[in-house]
Amino acid sequence: QVQLVESGGGLVQAGGSLRLSCAASGSIFSINAMGWYRQAPGKQRELVAAITSGGSTNYADSVKGRFTMSRDNAKNTVYLQMNSLKPEDTAVYYCDADVYGWDPDRGRGAKDDYWGQGTQVTVSS
């Protein structure tokens, strides 16, 4: 199976920076697109940034120019550098990955979507 583990969340003042990491582990053959999502209390989960296996990125309008997503394919890890943070960036941030890996239940390789457990980001004003 595949696990995604996020880290790097915390409490920061407005204008500050944080760097989130998401590491994928397990029986992985390849990882296609990966994404960062966030969910604030009372709101729907929204896409923050996404990156293809080739490194192409796209961002939500609300974070363009402030957030940068990158990936290290050798480490199966993605990062989200968040600068100029605002109170409205406060949310639980989740990592998502489209993975082709070994599925022991099916006894073959399979493509599945996996989510991390989330990491809290709180920006104080």
LOVEXKE-519595 format. One line per field, with one value per atom (N, C-alpha, C): residue number from 1; residue in one letter; atom name; x, y, z. Coordinates in nm, 2 decimals. Example, Ala and Ser with C-alpha at 12.3 -4.5 7.8 and 13.67 -1.06 7.14 Angstrom:
resi: c(1:1:1:2:2:2)
resn: c(a:a:a:s:s:s)
name: c(N:CA:C:N:CA:C)
xx: c(1.32:1.23:1.32:1.28:1.37:1.29)
yy: c(-0.57:-0.45:-0.33:-0.22:-0.11:0.00)
zz: c(0.78:0.78:0.78:0.71:0.71:0.79)
//
This chain:
resi: c(1:1:1:2:2:2:3:3:3:4:4:4:5:5:5:6:6:6:7:7:7:8:8:8:9:9:9:10:10:10:11:11:11:12:12:12:13:13:13:14:14:14:15:15:15:16:16:16:17:17:17:18:18:18:19:19:19:20:20:20:21:21:21:22:22:22:23:23:23:24:24:24:25:25:25:26:26:26:27:27:27:28:28:28:29:29:29:30:30:30:31:31:31:32:32:32:33:33:33:34:34:34:35:35:35:36:36:36:37:37:37:38:38:38:39:39:39:40:40:40:41:41:41:42:42:42:43:43:43:44:44:44:45:45:45:46:46:46:47:47:47:48:48:48:49:49:49:50:50:50:51:51:51:52:52:52:53:53:53:54:54:54:55:55:55:56:56:56:57:57:57:58:58:58:59:59:59:60:60:60:61:61:61:62:62:62:63:63:63:64:64:64:65:65:65:66:66:66:67:67:67:68:68:68:69:69:69:70:70:70:71:71:71:72:72:72:73:73:73:74:74:74:75:75:75:76:76:76:77:77:77:78:78:78:79:79:79:80:80:80:81:81:81:82:82:82:83:83:83:84:84:84:85:85:85:86:86:86:87:87:87:88:88:88:89:89:89:90:90:90:91:91:91:92:92:92:93:93:93:94:94:94:95:95:95:96:96:96:97:97:97:98:98:98:99:99:99:100:100:100:101:101:101:102:102:102:103:103:103:104:104:104:105:105:105:106:106:106:107:107:107:108:108:108:109:109:109:110:110:110:111:111:111:112:112:112:113:113:113:114:114:114:115:115:115:116:116:116:117:117:117:118:118:118:119:119:119:120:120:120:121:121:121:122:122:122:123:123:123:124:124:124:125:125:125)
resn: c(q:q:q:v:v:v:q:q:q:l:l:l:v:v:v:e:e:e:s:s:s:g:g:g:g:g:g:g:g:g:l:l:l:v:v:v:q:q:q:a:a:a:g:g:g:g:g:g:s:s:s:l:l:l:r:r:r:l:l:l:s:s:s:c:c:c:a:a:a:a:a:a:s:s:s:g:g:g:s:s:s:i:i:i:f:f:f:s:s:s:i:i:i:n:n:n:a:a:a:m:m:m:g:g:g:w:w:w:y:y:y:r:r:r:q:q:q:a:a:a:p:p:p:g:g:g:k:k:k:q:q:q:r:r:r:e:e:e:l:l:l:v:v:v:a:a:a:a:a:a:i:i:i:t:t:t:s:s:s:g:g:g:g:g:g:s:s:s:t:t:t:n:n:n:y:y:y:a:a:a:d:d:d:s:s:s:v:v:v:k:k:k:g:g:g:r:r:r:f:f:f:t:t:t:m:m:m:s:s:s:r:r:r:d:d:d:n:n:n:a:a:a:k:k:k:n:n:n:t:t:t:v:v:v:y:y:y:l:l:l:q:q:q:m:m:m:n:n:n:s:s:s:l:l:l:k:k:k:p:p:p:e:e:e:d:d:d:t:t:t:a:a:a:v:v:v:y:y:y:y:y:y:c:c:c:d:d:d:a:a:a:d:d:d:v:v:v:y:y:y:g:g:g:w:w:w:d:d:d:p:p:p:d:d:d:r:r:r:g:g:g:r:r:r:g:g:g:a:a:a:k:k:k:d:d:d:d:d:d:y:y:y:w:w:w:g:g:g:q:q:q:g:g:g:t:t:t:q:q:q:v:v:v:t:t:t:v:v:v:s:s:s:s:s:s)
name: c(N:CA:C:N:CA:C:N:CA:C:N:CA:C:N:CA:C:N:CA:C:N:CA:C:N:CA:C:N:CA:C:N:CA:C:N:CA:C:N:CA:C:N:CA:C:N:CA:C:N:CA:C:N:CA:C:N:CA:C:N:CA:C:N:CA:C:N:CA:C:N:CA:C:N:CA:C:N:CA:C:N:CA:C:N:CA:C:N:CA:C:N:CA:C:N:CA:C:N:CA:C:N:CA:C:N:CA:C:N:CA:C:N:CA:C:N:CA:C:N:CA:C:N:CA:C:N:CA:C:N:CA:C:N:CA:C:N:CA:C:N:CA:C:N:CA:C:N:CA:C:N:CA:C:N:CA:C:N:CA:C:N:CA:C:N:CA:C:N:CA:C:N:CA:C:N:CA:C:N:CA:C:N:CA:C:N:CA:C:N:CA:C:N:CA:C:N:CA:C:N:CA:C:N:CA:C:N:CA:C:N:CA:C:N:CA:C:N:CA:C:N:CA:C:N:CA:C:N:CA:C:N:CA:C:N:CA:C:N:CA:C:N:CA:C:N:CA:C:N:CA:C:N:CA:C:N:CA:C:N:CA:C:N:CA:C:N:CA:C:N:CA:C:N:CA:C:N:CA:C:N:CA:C:N:CA:C:N:CA:C:N:CA:C:N:CA:C:N:CA:C:N:CA:C:N:CA:C:N:CA:C:N:CA:C:N:CA:C:N:CA:C:N:CA:C:N:CA:C:N:CA:C:N:CA:C:N:CA:C:N:CA:C:N:CA:C:N:CA:C:N:CA:C:N:CA:C:N:CA:C:N:CA:C:N:CA:C:N:CA:C:N:CA:C:N:CA:C:N:CA:C:N:CA:C:N:CA:C:N:CA:C:N:CA:C:N:CA:C:N:CA:C:N:CA:C:N:CA:C:N:CA:C:N:CA:C:N:CA:C:N:CA:C:N:CA:C:N:CA:C:N:CA:C:N:CA:C)
xx: c(0.08:0.00:0.09:0.02:0.09:0.05:0.14:0.11:0.17:0.09:0.14:0.14:0.26:0.27:0.31:0.23:0.26:0.33:0.40:0.47:0.49:0.52:0.56:0.46:0.34:0.24:0.27:0.19:0.22:0.15:0.19:0.13:0.23:0.18:0.27:0.19:0.26:0.20:0.18:0.08:0.06:0.18:0.21:0.33:0.44:0.43:0.53:0.53:0.62:0.63:0.63:0.59:0.60:0.63:0.69:0.72:0.66:0.56:0.50:0.57:0.58:0.64:0.53:0.54:0.45:0.54:0.56:0.64:0.55:0.57:0.50:0.59:0.53:0.61:0.52:0.59:0.52:0.56:0.47:0.50:0.46:0.55:0.53:0.60:0.53:0.60:0.63:0.53:0.54:0.43:0.46:0.36:0.34:0.21:0.18:0.16:0.04:0.02:0.01:0.05:0.04:-0.02:-0.09:-0.16:-0.16:-0.18:-0.20:-0.34:-0.42:-0.55:-0.56:-0.66:-0.69:-0.83:-0.86:-1.00:-1.01:-1.08:-1.10:-1.23:-1.24:-1.37:-1.49:-1.59:-1.71:-1.70:-1.59:-1.58:-1.54:-1.56:-1.53:-1.38:-1.33:-1.19:-1.16:-1.05:-1.02:-0.88:-0.85:-0.72:-0.64:-0.52:-0.43:-0.32:-0.26:-0.16:-0.15:-0.10:-0.08:0.04:0.10:0.22:0.22:0.26:0.26:0.40:0.41:0.53:0.65:0.62:0.72:0.76:0.68:0.71:0.63:0.53:0.44:0.35:0.33:0.25:0.13:0.03:-0.08:-0.13:-0.18:-0.21:-0.35:-0.41:-0.53:-0.50:-0.59:-0.57:-0.54:-0.59:-0.57:-0.43:-0.35:-0.22:-0.11:-0.15:-0.05:0.04:0.17:0.27:0.32:0.25:0.29:0.33:0.27:0.30:0.37:0.47:0.54:0.54:0.50:0.50:0.61:0.68:0.79:0.79:0.87:0.87:1.01:1.04:1.17:1.13:1.14:1.09:1.17:1.30:1.39:1.34:1.28:1.24:1.09:1.02:0.87:0.81:0.86:0.82:0.78:0.68:0.65:0.65:0.67:0.68:0.59:0.55:0.47:0.53:0.60:0.66:0.55:0.52:0.41:0.47:0.47:0.52:0.40:0.43:0.33:0.20:0.20:0.08:-0.02:-0.15:-0.26:-0.35:-0.42:-0.52:-0.61:-0.65:-0.74:-0.67:-0.54:-0.48:-0.49:-0.55:-0.56:-0.65:-0.61:-0.68:-0.60:-0.66:-0.59:-0.54:-0.42:-0.36:-0.34:-0.39:-0.38:-0.30:-0.23:-0.15:-0.23:-0.23:-0.30:-0.20:-0.20:-0.11:-0.18:-0.16:-0.21:-0.10:-0.11:0.00:-0.03:0.07:0.07:0.16:0.10:0.18:0.13:0.19:0.16:0.04:-0.07:-0.19:-0.19:-0.16:-0.16:-0.29:-0.40:-0.53:-0.57:-0.53:-0.56:-0.45:-0.33:-0.22:-0.16:-0.16:-0.11:-0.09:-0.03:-0.02:-0.15:-0.17:-0.30:-0.27:-0.36:-0.35:-0.46:-0.42:-0.51:-0.48:-0.57:-0.56:-0.54:-0.44:-0.41:-0.41:-0.45:-0.45:-0.37:-0.31:-0.24:-0.34:-0.29:-0.38:-0.40:-0.33:-0.35:-0.25:-0.22:-0.14:-0.20:-0.21:-0.28:-0.19:-0.24:-0.17:-0.26:-0.21:-0.28:-0.20:-0.27:-0.20:-0.27:-0.20:-0.26:-0.25:-0.34:-0.34:-0.27)
yy: c(-0.12:0.00:0.12:0.24:0.36:0.46:0.53:0.62:0.76:0.86:1.00:1.07:1.13:1.19:1.34:1.43:1.57:1.62:1.72:1.78:1.93:2.01:2.15:2.25:2.20:2.30:2.36:2.46:2.53:2.66:2.74:2.87:2.98:3.07:3.18:3.31:3.42:3.55:3.59:3.67:3.72:3.78:3.75:3.79:3.70:3.60:3.50:3.39:3.29:3.18:3.04:2.95:2.81:2.72:2.61:2.51:2.38:2.33:2.20:2.10:1.98:1.86:1.75:1.67:1.55:1.44:1.34:1.22:1.10:1.04:0.92:0.80:0.69:0.57:0.45:0.34:0.21:0.15:0.06:-0.01:0.08:0.17:0.27:0.24:0.23:0.22:0.36:0.44:0.58:0.66:0.79:0.89:0.99:1.01:1.11:1.25:1.30:1.43:1.43:1.53:1.55:1.69:1.70:1.82:1.86:1.98:2.03:2.09:2.05:2.10:2.16:2.24:2.29:2.29:2.28:2.29:2.37:2.49:2.57:2.53:2.56:2.53:2.58:2.49:2.54:2.56:2.52:2.54:2.41:2.41:2.29:2.28:2.16:2.14:2.20:2.28:2.34:2.31:2.31:2.29:2.41:2.40:2.51:2.51:2.39:2.39:2.24:2.22:2.09:2.09:1.97:1.96:1.82:1.83:1.70:1.63:1.51:1.43:1.51:1.59:1.66:1.79:1.83:1.95:2.07:2.06:2.17:2.20:2.32:2.36:2.45:2.44:2.54:2.57:2.69:2.74:2.80:2.80:2.87:3.02:3.10:3.24:3.31:3.26:3.32:3.30:3.21:3.19:3.22:3.25:3.28:3.40:3.38:3.48:3.47:3.39:3.37:3.23:3.13:2.99:2.93:2.84:2.77:2.62:2.54:2.39:2.34:2.24:2.17:2.02:1.94:1.80:1.75:1.64:1.57:1.43:1.39:1.26:1.15:1.17:1.07:1.03:1.13:1.11:1.09:1.10:1.08:1.19:1.31:1.41:1.54:1.61:1.74:1.84:1.96:2.07:2.18:2.26:2.38:2.49:2.58:2.70:2.81:2.85:2.95:3.07:3.18:3.31:3.41:3.52:3.63:3.57:3.49:3.42:3.52:3.49:3.57:3.49:3.56:3.48:3.39:3.43:3.35:3.22:3.21:3.09:2.98:3.02:2.92:2.81:2.68:2.57:2.44:2.33:2.20:2.18:2.15:2.13:1.98:1.93:1.79:1.77:1.66:1.62:1.51:1.51:1.41:1.37:1.24:1.18:1.08:1.08:0.98:0.88:0.76:0.67:0.54:0.49:0.36:0.27:0.18:0.10:-0.05:-0.13:-0.26:-0.27:-0.34:-0.36:-0.51:-0.54:-0.68:-0.74:-0.67:-0.72:-0.77:-0.70:-0.73:-0.82:-0.83:-0.91:-0.86:-0.73:-0.66:-0.52:-0.45:-0.31:-0.24:-0.13:-0.06:0.09:0.17:0.32:0.36:0.43:0.48:0.62:0.69:0.82:0.81:0.87:0.86:1.00:1.01:1.13:1.12:1.23:1.23:1.27:1.27:1.29:1.44:1.52:1.67:1.73:1.86:1.93:2.07:2.11:2.24:2.36:2.46:2.58:2.69:2.77:2.87:3.00:3.10:3.23:3.34:3.40:3.49:3.64:3.72:3.86:3.95)
zz: c(0.00:0.00:0.00:-0.02:-0.03:0.09:0.14:0.25:0.21:0.24:0.22:0.36:0.39:0.52:0.50:0.55:0.54:0.67:0.65:0.77:0.74:0.84:0.82:0.86:0.90:0.94:1.07:1.11:1.23:1.24:1.34:1.37:1.32:1.24:1.19:1.19:1.20:1.19:1.05:1.02:0.89:0.83:0.70:0.64:0.65:0.73:0.75:0.64:0.67:0.57:0.64:0.56:0.61:0.48:0.51:0.40:0.44:0.36:0.38:0.30:0.35:0.28:0.28:0.17:0.16:0.10:0.18:0.13:0.11:0.00:-0.04:-0.02:0.04:0.06:0.04:0.02:0.00:-0.13:-0.18:-0.31:-0.43:-0.46:-0.57:-0.69:-0.80:-0.93:-0.99:-0.99:-1.04:-0.98:-0.97:-0.93:-1.04:-1.07:-1.17:-1.11:-1.12:-1.06:-0.91:-0.85:-0.70:-0.68:-0.57:-0.54:-0.39:-0.37:-0.23:-0.23:-0.13:-0.11:0.03:0.05:0.19:0.22:0.35:0.39:0.52:0.51:0.63:0.69:0.82:0.89:0.82:0.80:0.74:0.59:0.53:0.38:0.31:0.18:0.11:0.08:0.06:0.03:-0.11:-0.12:-0.24:-0.29:-0.42:-0.47:-0.45:-0.40:-0.38:-0.49:-0.52:-0.62:-0.67:-0.79:-0.84:-0.93:-0.94:-1.02:-1.09:-1.22:-1.30:-1.27:-1.33:-1.31:-1.38:-1.48:-1.55:-1.48:-1.38:-1.31:-1.34:-1.43:-1.46:-1.35:-1.31:-1.20:-1.23:-1.15:-1.16:-1.02:-1.00:-0.87:-0.87:-0.75:-0.73:-0.74:-0.79:-0.80:-0.67:-0.56:-0.43:-0.38:-0.44:-0.39:-0.49:-0.61:-0.72:-0.67:-0.69:-0.66:-0.51:-0.43:-0.29:-0.26:-0.32:-0.30:-0.42:-0.39:-0.49:-0.46:-0.55:-0.53:-0.62:-0.56:-0.62:-0.59:-0.66:-0.63:-0.65:-0.57:-0.58:-0.62:-0.74:-0.78:-0.72:-0.70:-0.64:-0.50:-0.43:-0.29:-0.28:-0.40:-0.39:-0.30:-0.31:-0.21:-0.29:-0.24:-0.29:-0.18:-0.22:-0.12:-0.16:-0.06:-0.08:0.00:-0.07:0.00:0.00:0.12:0.14:0.20:0.12:0.16:0.17:0.24:0.26:0.30:0.40:0.45:0.50:0.48:0.52:0.62:0.70:0.79:0.71:0.59:0.51:0.46:0.48:0.44:0.55:0.66:0.77:0.73:0.74:0.70:0.73:0.72:0.71:0.57:0.55:0.42:0.40:0.28:0.25:0.12:0.12:0.00:-0.07:-0.20:-0.28:-0.39:-0.42:-0.52:-0.60:-0.73:-0.83:-0.85:-0.79:-0.78:-0.86:-0.93:-0.98:-0.89:-0.82:-0.73:-0.72:-0.64:-0.62:-0.53:-0.57:-0.49:-0.45:-0.32:-0.28:-0.28:-0.27:-0.27:-0.41:-0.51:-0.65:-0.71:-0.64:-0.69:-0.82:-0.84:-0.96:-0.93:-1.03:-1.02:-1.04:-0.98:-0.99:-0.97:-1.03:-1.02:-0.93:-0.82:-0.72:-0.68:-0.62:-0.56:-0.41:-0.36:-0.22:-0.15:-0.03:0.05:0.18:0.22:0.35:0.45:0.58:0.69:0.72:0.66:0.67:0.77:0.75:0.85:0.87:0.99:1.02:1.00:0.93:0.91:0.97:1.06:1.12:1.11:1.05:1.03:1.12:1.21:1.30:1.24:1.27:1.22:1.31)
//
